[in-house]
Amino acid sequence: MKKIKKSIITKSIKDFKIDRSIKRTYIPKSGDVAIFQVLSIGKHKAIQGENGNNSYLFPGDKILATFGSRYASNQFEGYLPKKYYPKYQILGQGGVVGILESMHAKFEDIGATEVRLVGYAVDGNGNVLNTIYNDYEPIQFNPFKKRDYKIYLSVGASMDSGKTTTAAFLSRGLMNQKKKVAFIKLTGTVYAKDCSFVRDCGAKIAIDFSYCGYPSTFLCDTKEILVILETLLDKVEKIKPDAVVIEIADGLLQKETKALINHKPFMQLIDYTILSCADSLSVASGIDILSKINYKPNLVTGLFTASPLMVKEVKENFDIPVFTLDDFMNKETFNNIFRTTEETRIKINGI
């Protein structure tokens, strides 16, 4: 067999055999590793290799990837297959394969990259290999543990509202304040670019859920996500950070995000909350959603800050500070907002 191109989510898989005999009968779980052959090229023209670099795809190529689901309102919605299919779709560039359910209209002409299942990657005993906690042991969430650092939460009103850019420039601003910064992307679909960007901006360490072997956190329950969080916190605590920036993917109405922000033990960890929004109206809706759980963000930012008119609208209608990217870089402005150690949770009713 020609060389198999290995996706980044399968980097923990060192040795395997290919079992073709079970491909029509075995029902995969999230993280199950398989070999696929590329049939046609669509949206994903490459997968991310083990080192995060793009490995470009051509019909006939064989790839090592995992089964998984994906929620991305501006891209793909896809799920684990419940039976064998002659064709599957690449749902994410990090190596997530499943059955496409829907896609954003902008991809309708090109569609998804399609693959066929060659066989499953198995160990010497014939067990299907799975990436989830393949390299590391899970650590149970402990809401009572003393944390010797401040936690900053980057949330967004929607996908592509600017959350990762906010996390990156926030990390830069903290670094400019002589803080040692760690970044955690807690939820989403595996894609190394985000962590690389935040690391380049100043985070000493930047990791995501794929460190625990998850191709995606879509459809994970809150308890499972909190175990991921504790496992990732244990990792970043090794550098003794002054600040940990946590990003939650997608928008406030997305199922896992909604559950997390409504989970009091999780929100009690947070010292500062930064809300990213695409436009001025989403600022209003985002603040409204957070106000219903008695939270008020420390500041608002995001794509809307590229428009001076939208910034003006927000400033005229809300008493929450607005940050542009330049503000994150301005040491005095940054310090004026993040000058205290008080918790980010500001009870709207004053309690």
Sequence and secondary structure as in RCSB ss.txt:
>XXXX:A:sequence
MKKIKKSIITKSIKDFKIDRSIKRTYIPKSGDVAIFQVLSIGKHKAIQGENGNNSYLFPGDKILATFGSRYASNQ
FEGYLPKKYYPKYQILGQGGVVGILESMHAKFEDIGATEVRLVGYAVDGNGNVLNTIYNDYEPIQFNPFKKRDYK
IYLSVGASMDSGKTTTAAFLSRGLMNQKKKVAFIKLTGTVYAKDCSFVRDCGAKIAIDFSYCGYPSTFLCDTKEI
LVILETLLDKVEKIKPDAVVIEIADGLLQKETKALINHKPFMQLIDYTILSCADSLSVASGIDILSKINYKPNLV
TGLFTASPLMVKEVKENFDIPVFTLDDFMNKETFNNIFRTTEETRIKINGI
>XXXX:A:secstr
   EEE GGGTT    EEE TTTTT    TTBEEEEEEEE  S SEEE TTS EEE  TT EEEEEE  EE TTS
EEEE  SS  S EEEEETTTEEEEEEEE GGGTTT   EEEEEEEEE TTS B B TTSSS      TTS  SSE
EEEEEESSTTSSHHHHHHHHHHHHHHTT  EEEEE SSB  HHHHHHHHHHT SEEEEGGGGT SB TT  HHHH
HHHHHHHHHHHGGG  SEEEEE  S TTSHHHHHHHT HHHHTT SEEEEE SSHHHHHHHHHHHHTTT   SEE
ESGGGG HHHHHHHHHH  S B  HHHHH HHHHHHHS S   S   TT  
